[in-house]
Every structure is written in structure tokens, then in C-alpha cells.
Amino acid sequence: IVIMREAMTAFSAGETRQLLRSIIPLAGGRMFGVMPGAMGESAVFGAKLIGVSPDNFAKGLSSHQGVIVLFEPERGAPVCIADASSITAIRTASASAAATDALARADSARLALLGYGEQAYAHALAISKVRLLSSIRIWGRSSERAGVLAARLGEELEVDVAVAPDVASAAAAAEIVRNGLAGKEPILHAGHLQPGNQCNHG
């Protein structure tokens, strides 16, 4: 979380160089993405190369599969290849936690998770590092899968975790709302949020 805060600050200050990610649509809703970046003009540079397959979740696999390749600046040689799936989960949740720490009220203690996948789990862990959570409400298209995540988080974080019957109920019971569901139609509306709520999507 600290590293993500530093990275976002460096980006805002123009200390990093980062192009917009390039996405190639593939059959069946799959995608191939390339995301390059450099830490200034004479420091390390690299890229994330990733395939996104939404159907993987039903197979018990991460929807994001790929590698991150880092190059040293002097010779331009690759010096590191790392699993992008694990890093993506950590980075995304840490970025949200950094944003939550900056934007959410200091006394925010109730979290709503819309979705129950890898990112929902990672976000609960990360946000618990910046706010003392008292409860978590989870809503997803499968109440059974939401229940599995609720049991896991309840045991690991030792807080009150329960499945919400609908999006409105989940949001109404929270001060921090995290939407991780993909879809063409919106599920979270302004009327679902309470004044002063902090919401992130990704």
C-alpha cells in the first residue's frame, strides 16, 4: 500500500513514464493487454503482458494470466520475469486501499464488496490495513459463492461478515463500497450510496 501510494505520487509528479495500456479484443470476451512503463529516463523499465479470460473464474483459475518483464537500463536486458496474476491482485487491491486511506472518512468501518472473486478477497485484506473494519457485507450473483468468501474473511479478519440479499442492502450497510463486478449494465447507483461514502470500482 505504501509502495502504491509512492508510485501514484511519482506518476502525478511526472517522475514516471507510462503509456495507456493497449488492449486487443479476442474471441469469447477474452483480451490481450500490454502495459508498459518506466521509472524515469535512466531507471528500470518494463511491461505487463496479460491475457484476460473471464471464463477462468468458473474453472477455479485467475481471470488474469501473464507475466511482468523488467529490463535493466544500461544494456536493455531483461532481468526479471514475474507472475502477473499474483502481482495484479496485490497491486489493484493496494491501489484501492491507498485511495481509501486518502478519501474515506477516518472512522469508516463498514465495507461492502460487490463480487466474490480474487479481487474481492484481496481488497478486503488490503482495506483492513487502512481502516479498522467492524463489518463486511458481500453481494454477488451467486449467494453460495458469496457465502464461501464470507466464511473465509470472517475467519481470517475476525470481523462480522455476511452475505447481503441485494446491492442496495450491501451498500446501505457500508461506508466503503468496492465494486468488482464486470457487466454491460450498471448495478450500483447513486441512490444506493449514503452521504460521505467512498466507492471504488475495478
Order of alpha helices (4+ residues) and beta strands (2+ residues): alpha-beta-beta-beta-beta-beta-beta-alpha-beta-alpha-beta-alpha-beta-alpha-beta-beta
